[in-house]
Amino acid sequence: MIMSVPTELDNDHMEIMSLAQIYSGSISLELVRENKGWNADRSKRALELLLAQGMAWLDTYEGHELYWFPSVWKDQV
């Protein structure tokens, strides 16, 4: 599926998408902070924009939040 996104993505958003690709399509706020060295506000702001634009899904289970990125899911063989 091709999606047109009217919001311009900056380097933070692209780095999160790249990180999600490395981790098979799902990441947490903590993972972003640890891997990028960003503070909580910067990490959350970038994730929230991707969530708002429909580029990420938020899965909350037993107090844990995972952000899923369907555009970078790899086929499981």
Contacts in CASP RR format, 6 or more apart in sequence:
PFRMAT RR
TARGET T0000
AUTHOR 0000-0000-0000
METHOD contacts of the structure
MODEL  1
MIMSVPTELDNDHMEIMSLAQIYSGSISLELVRENKGWNADRSKRALELL
LAQGMAWLDTYEGHELYWFPSVWKDQV
3 54 0 8 1.000
3 55 0 8 1.000
5 53 0 8 1.000
5 55 0 8 1.000
7 49 0 8 1.000
7 53 0 8 1.000
9 17 0 8 1.000
12 38 0 8 1.000
12 42 0 8 1.000
12 45 0 8 1.000
12 46 0 8 1.000
13 46 0 8 1.000
13 49 0 8 1.000
13 50 0 8 1.000
15 36 0 8 1.000
16 27 0 8 1.000
16 32 0 8 1.000
16 46 0 8 1.000
16 47 0 8 1.000
16 50 0 8 1.000
17 50 0 8 1.000
17 55 0 8 1.000
17 69 0 8 1.000
17 71 0 8 1.000
17 72 0 8 1.000
19 27 0 8 1.000
19 31 0 8 1.000
19 32 0 8 1.000
19 35 0 8 1.000
19 36 0 8 1.000
20 26 0 8 1.000
20 27 0 8 1.000
20 56 0 8 1.000
20 67 0 8 1.000
20 69 0 8 1.000
20 72 0 8 1.000
21 69 0 8 1.000
21 72 0 8 1.000
23 31 0 8 1.000
24 73 0 8 1.000
24 74 0 8 1.000
25 68 0 8 1.000
25 69 0 8 1.000
25 70 0 8 1.000
25 72 0 8 1.000
25 73 0 8 1.000
25 74 0 8 1.000
26 59 0 8 1.000
26 66 0 8 1.000
26 67 0 8 1.000
26 68 0 8 1.000
26 69 0 8 1.000
27 66 0 8 1.000
27 67 0 8 1.000
27 69 0 8 1.000
28 64 0 8 1.000
28 65 0 8 1.000
28 66 0 8 1.000
28 67 0 8 1.000
29 40 0 8 1.000
29 43 0 8 1.000
29 44 0 8 1.000
29 47 0 8 1.000
29 65 0 8 1.000
29 67 0 8 1.000
32 38 0 8 1.000
32 43 0 8 1.000
32 46 0 8 1.000
32 47 0 8 1.000
33 39 0 8 1.000
33 40 0 8 1.000
33 43 0 8 1.000
36 43 0 8 1.000
47 56 0 8 1.000
47 67 0 8 1.000
50 56 0 8 1.000
50 67 0 8 1.000
50 69 0 8 1.000
51 57 0 8 1.000
51 58 0 8 1.000
51 67 0 8 1.000
55 69 0 8 1.000
55 71 0 8 1.000
56 67 0 8 1.000
56 68 0 8 1.000
56 69 0 8 1.000
57 67 0 8 1.000
57 68 0 8 1.000
57 69 0 8 1.000
57 70 0 8 1.000
58 65 0 8 1.000
58 66 0 8 1.000
58 67 0 8 1.000
58 68 0 8 1.000
59 65 0 8 1.000
59 66 0 8 1.000
59 67 0 8 1.000
59 68 0 8 1.000
END
